[in-house]
């Protein structure tokens, strides 16, 4: 009997990919404990919907700045060193600030520092993708998401603490716990990865190059992007899904607690349900998906996303079965799209300029996404369901973009 494809991939992992996959739960557990409560925590401390939306948009503006320098820093310092230094700056310090937050100023300071995660996201992706067989990427990215989903088994703990001790004290504790766990993860990962072959080459090539001089080569790198149709197509999808994820991450818990009248302590239960469904789908649905044949799974995922949002904005208050069904549909969408998009992004990028291309892609995505934090905040002030109506429009645009991809494009552009 043949082993499951995901199990085979995990057994054969080595080097950086193995270290990254195996340490990912140490990030996923604390992150997924506090993230469902981030927005309602801000509300509880007296912030308005518009202020929450503005925090999101300000964070995106700073993400642009950090993303612009991320590729250059990654090349000069190396993938390994960049990941370690800026993971600490962008996660450990903000978690300490969030744990002690009192008002808008604290959240503003924390989001600015947290926005620096754009730098290690580039170096981390290079560590993972470089020196790794391209036909393993979908399964490797699936294992990364599965590793994060292990936190689902711990999610109800957050609800228990909130029920027992209240929202604000409990979330402060979750952020403090995250600061400790994430720091441990960064140290553990740094001890078990090595600089990639391409990373060592880029460190030598840029060793004597001033930091500012590297930016003069950006027009050449942008030309590479503009003349690679596959990368442009991926860029459009990245923009759409980034906006959707921002809206969901910021306003889902607000809609559920304020509009659908679900108690705060029950948010962890829904996170648990979605994670369990995702875990099952990663072992059943994802192995059937190939990065080289992406049209059908992408369209299926966008359709599931669309149906989940329709349910979310039309269901009556306190209807637990419909809310769970909405989460199941969202899980189908995420399992279909997320590892696939990560894989085709890696496959569509010129490997010689991976760090700087990823840097510029991040900048473009953020520039297009940034205004939507403020827009979604304004929409939510008018009516809690309007940010999710915006998502419906974006899903239609994404489907049109995928539908315009021909079978020849699909087979030729990503097979590198």
C-alpha positions in Angstrom: 0.0 0.0 0.0 1.4 3.4 -1.1 2.0 6.0 1.6 0.0 9.2 1.6 1.8 11.8 -0.6 2.0 14.3 2.2 3.5 11.6 4.5 6.1 10.7 1.9 7.1 14.3 1.5 7.5 14.8 5.2 9.6 11.7 5.5 11.9 12.8 2.7 12.3 16.4 3.9 15.8 17.5 4.7 17.7 20.7 5.4 16.0 24.1 5.7 12.6 22.8 4.5 12.6 20.2 7.3 13.6 22.7 10.0 11.0 25.2 8.8 8.1 22.7 8.8 9.0 21.1 12.1 9.3 24.4 14.0 6.2 26.0 12.5 3.8 24.8 15.3 5.8 26.8 17.8 4.7 29.9 15.9 1.2 28.6 15.1 0.1 27.8 18.6 0.6 31.2 20.2 -0.4 33.1 17.1 -3.7 31.3 16.7 -4.5 31.7 20.3 -4.5 35.5 20.3 -5.4 36.4 16.7 -9.2 35.6 17.0 -9.4 38.2 19.8 -7.1 40.9 18.4 -10.0 43.1 17.1 -12.4 42.6 20.0 -9.5 43.3 22.4 -9.0 46.7 20.7 -12.7 47.3 21.0 -12.7 46.4 24.7 -9.9 49.0 25.3 -12.1 51.7 23.8 -11.1 51.9 20.1 -13.7 52.5 17.4 -14.2 50.6 14.1 -12.6 53.5 12.2 -9.6 53.5 14.6 -9.1 49.8 14.1 -9.4 50.2 10.3 -6.8 53.1 10.4 -4.4 50.9 12.5 -4.6 48.3 9.7 -4.0 50.8 7.0 -1.1 52.5 8.8 0.4 49.1 9.3 0.1 48.4 5.6 1.9 51.7 4.8 4.8 50.7 7.0 4.8 47.3 5.4 5.5 49.0 2.1 8.6 50.6 3.5 9.9 47.4 5.0 9.0 45.4 1.9 11.0 47.8 -0.2 14.2 47.2 1.7 13.4 43.5 2.5 14.9 42.0 -0.6 18.1 44.2 -0.4 18.6 43.4 3.3 18.0 39.7 2.6 20.7 39.7 -0.1 23.2 41.6 2.0 22.8 39.9 5.4 21.8 36.5 4.1 18.5 34.6 4.4 19.4 33.0 7.8 20.6 36.1 9.6 17.8 38.4 8.2 15.1 35.9 9.4 16.5 35.7 12.9 17.0 39.4 13.5 13.8 40.7 12.0 11.5 38.0 13.4 12.5 39.2 16.8 11.9 42.8 16.0 8.6 42.2 14.2 7.0 39.7 16.6 8.6 39.5 20.0 8.6 43.3 20.7 5.1 44.0 19.3 3.6 41.1 21.4 5.1 42.7 24.6 3.5 46.1 23.6 0.1 44.4 22.8 0.2 42.7 26.2 0.6 46.0 28.0 -1.6 48.2 25.6 -3.7 50.9 27.1 -4.9 53.0 24.1 -4.5 53.8 20.5 -0.9 54.9 20.9 0.2 51.4 22.0 -1.5 49.7 19.1 0.1 52.2 16.7 3.6 51.6 18.0 3.0 47.8 17.9 1.7 47.7 14.4 4.6 49.8 13.1 7.1 47.3 14.5 5.0 44.3 13.5 5.0 45.6 9.9 8.7 44.7 9.7 7.6 41.1 9.4 7.7 41.8 5.6 11.5 41.6 5.8 11.7 38.1 7.3 8.8 36.9 5.3 11.0 37.4 2.2 14.1 35.8 3.7 12.1 32.9 5.2 10.5 32.1 1.9 13.9 32.1 0.3 15.2 29.7 3.0 12.3 27.4 2.2 12.2 27.5 -1.6 15.8 27.7 -2.6 17.6 24.3 -2.6 14.2 22.6 -2.4 12.7 20.5 -5.4 10.0 22.5 -7.1 7.6 19.6 -7.4 7.5 19.3 -3.6 6.4 22.8 -3.0 2.6 22.3 -2.8 3.0 19.5 -0.3 5.6 21.5 1.7 3.4 24.6 1.9 0.5 22.3 2.9 2.7 20.9 5.8 3.4 24.5 6.9 -0.3 25.2 7.1 -1.0 21.9 8.8 1.7 22.7 11.4 -0.1 25.9 12.1 -3.4 24.1 12.4 -2.0 22.0 15.2 -2.8 25.1 17.3 -6.5 24.3 16.8 -6.2 21.7 19.6 -5.2 24.5 22.0 -7.7 27.2 20.8 -10.4 26.3 23.3 -8.0 27.1 26.1 -8.3 30.8 25.2 -12.1 30.7 25.4 -11.9 29.1 28.9 -9.5 31.8 30.2 -11.7 34.5 28.7 -14.8 33.0 30.3 -13.0 32.7 33.7 -11.0 35.9 33.9 -12.5 38.2 31.3 -11.4 39.4 27.8 -8.7 42.0 28.6 -6.7 40.1 31.2 -6.8 36.9 29.2 -5.7 38.4 25.9 -2.9 40.2 27.7 -1.7 36.8 29.0 -2.0 35.3 25.5 0.2 38.1 24.1 2.8 37.6 26.9 2.8 33.8 26.2 3.2 34.5 22.5 6.3 36.7 23.1 8.0 33.8 25.0 7.0 31.1 22.5 7.8 33.1 19.4 11.3 34.0 20.7 11.9 30.3 21.4 10.8 29.4 17.9 13.2 32.0 16.3 16.2 30.7 18.3 15.3 27.1 17.5 14.9 27.8 13.7 18.1 29.8 13.5 20.0 26.9 15.1 18.7 24.4 12.5 18.9 26.2 9.2 21.8 27.0 7.0 22.4 29.7 4.4 21.2 28.7 0.9 23.5 28.4 -2.1 21.9 31.3 -3.8 21.9 33.3 -0.5 25.7 32.8 -0.2 26.1 34.0 -3.8 24.0 37.1 -3.3 25.9 37.9 -0.1 29.2 37.9 -2.0 27.8 39.8 -4.9 26.4 42.6 -2.7 29.1 42.6 0.0 30.7 45.8 -1.3 27.5 47.3 -2.7 26.1 50.3 -0.7 22.5 49.7 0.4 21.2 52.7 -1.6 23.0 51.6 -4.7 20.9 48.4 -4.7 17.8 50.4 -5.2 19.1 51.8 -8.5 18.7 48.3 -9.9 15.0 48.1 -9.0 13.8 49.3 -12.5 15.6 46.3 -14.0 14.0 44.0 -11.5 10.5 45.6 -12.2 11.1 45.0 -15.9 11.6 41.3 -15.2 8.2 41.3 -13.4 6.4 43.2 -16.2 7.7 40.8 -18.9 6.7 37.7 -17.0 2.9 37.1 -17.6 2.8 34.4 -15.0 4.2 36.7 -12.3 1.7 39.4 -13.3 -1.2 37.0 -13.0 0.0 35.8 -9.6 0.3 39.5 -8.5 -3.3 40.2 -9.3 -4.4 37.2 -7.3 -2.1 38.1 -4.4 -3.7 41.6 -4.2 -7.3 40.2 -4.2 -6.6 37.6 -1.5 -4.6 40.0 0.6 -7.5 42.4 0.8 -9.9 39.6 1.6 -7.7 38.2 4.3 -7.3 41.7 5.8 -11.0 42.2 5.9 -11.7 38.8 7.4 -8.8 39.1 9.9 -9.9 42.5 11.1 -13.7 42.5 10.9 -14.9 38.8 11.1 -14.8 38.7 14.9 -16.5 42.1 15.1 -19.3 41.0 12.8 -19.8 37.7 14.7 -19.8 39.2 18.2 -21.6 42.5 17.5 -23.9 41.7 14.6 -24.5 38.0 15.0 -24.5 38.2 18.8 -22.1 35.4 19.4 -20.4 35.6 22.9 -16.7 36.5 22.9 -15.6 33.3 24.6 -17.1 31.2 21.8 -14.8 32.7 19.1 -12.2 30.0 20.0 -14.7 27.3 19.3 -15.2 28.5 15.7 -11.5 28.8 15.2 -11.2 25.2 16.4 -13.9 24.0 14.0 -12.4 25.7 11.0 -8.9 24.4 11.8 -10.1 20.8 12.2 -11.9 21.0 8.8 -8.8 22.5 7.2 -6.7 19.7 8.7 -8.9 17.1 7.1 -8.9 18.9 3.8 -5.1 19.2 3.6 -4.9 15.4 3.8 -7.8 14.7 1.4 -8.2 17.7 -1.1 -4.7 19.2 -1.4 -2.8 16.1 -2.5 -5.0 16.2 -5.6 -3.9 19.7 -6.5 -1.0 20.5 -8.8 0.7 23.9 -9.1 0.9 23.2 -12.8 -2.9 22.8 -13.2 -4.4 25.6 -11.1 -7.5 26.9 -12.9 -10.1 24.5 -11.6 -9.0 24.4 -7.9 -8.7 28.2 -7.9 -12.2 28.7 -9.3 -13.6 26.1 -6.9 -11.9 27.9 -4.0 -13.2 31.3 -5.0 -16.7 29.8 -5.4 -16.5 28.4 -1.9 -15.3 31.7 -0.5 -18.2 33.5 -2.2 -20.7 31.1 -0.8 -19.3 31.4 2.7 -19.5 35.2 2.6 -23.1 35.1 1.3 -24.0 32.9 4.3 -22.2 35.2 6.7 -24.0 38.4 5.8 -27.5 36.9 5.3 -27.8 34.5 8.3 -29.9 35.4 11.3 -28.3 36.3 14.7 -27.0 33.5 16.9 -27.4 30.8 14.2 -24.6 28.4 15.1 -25.2 25.8 12.4 -25.1 28.4 9.5 -22.0 30.0 11.0 -20.3 26.7 11.1 -21.3 25.9 7.5 -19.9 29.3 6.5 -16.6 28.4 8.2 -16.5 25.0 6.5 -17.0 26.6 3.1 -14.2 29.1 3.9 -12.0 26.2 4.9 -12.6 24.5 1.5 -11.6 27.8 -0.1 -8.4 28.2 1.9 -7.3 24.6 1.4 -7.8 25.0 -2.3 -6.1 28.3 -2.8 -3.5 29.1 -0.1 -0.8 26.4 -0.7 -1.5 26.6 -4.4 -0.9 30.4 -4.6 2.3 30.1 -2.5 3.6 27.4 -4.9 2.8 29.1 -8.2 4.3 32.3 -6.8 7.6 30.5 -6.1 7.5 28.9 -9.5 6.7 32.0 -11.5 9.6 34.1 -10.0 13.0 34.3 -11.7 15.3 32.5 -9.3 18.3 34.7 -9.9 16.4 37.7 -8.5 14.1 35.9 -6.1 14.6 38.2 -3.0 14.2 41.5 -4.8 11.3 40.3 -7.0 9.5 39.1 -3.9 10.3 42.4 -2.3 8.7 44.4 -5.2 5.7 42.1 -5.4 5.1 42.7 -1.7 5.3 46.5 -2.2 2.8 46.4 -5.1 0.4 44.2 -3.1 0.5 46.4 -0.1 0.1 49.6 -2.0 -3.1 48.2 -3.6 -4.2 46.7 -0.3 -3.5 49.6 2.1 -6.5 51.8 1.4 -8.9 49.0 2.0 -8.2 48.9 5.8 -9.7 52.4 6.0 -12.4 51.7 3.4 -13.5 48.5 5.3 -13.5 50.5 8.6 -15.8 53.1 7.1 -18.1 50.4 5.6 -18.2 48.6 9.0 -19.2 51.9 10.7 -22.2 52.1 8.3 -23.1 48.5 8.5 -21.1 45.5 9.8 -21.9 43.4 6.8 -20.6 45.8 4.1 -16.9 44.8 4.4 -17.9 41.3 3.5 -20.0 42.5 0.6 -16.8 44.1 -0.7 -15.2 40.6 -0.5 -17.9 39.3 -2.8 -17.0 41.8 -5.5 -13.3 40.9 -5.2 -14.0 37.2 -5.6 -15.8 37.9 -8.9 -12.8 39.8 -10.1 -10.5 37.0 -9.1 -12.6 34.4 -10.9 -12.5 36.5 -14.1 -8.7 36.8 -13.8 -8.4 33.0 -13.5 -11.0 32.4 -16.3 -8.9 34.5 -18.7 -6.0 32.1 -18.2 -5.9 29.6 -21.1 -4.9 26.0 -20.7 -1.7 26.7 -22.7 -0.8 29.6 -20.3 -1.4 27.3 -17.3 0.9 24.6 -18.6 3.6 26.7 -20.0 4.0 29.7 -17.7 4.5 28.0 -14.4 6.4 24.9 -15.4 9.9 26.1 -14.7 
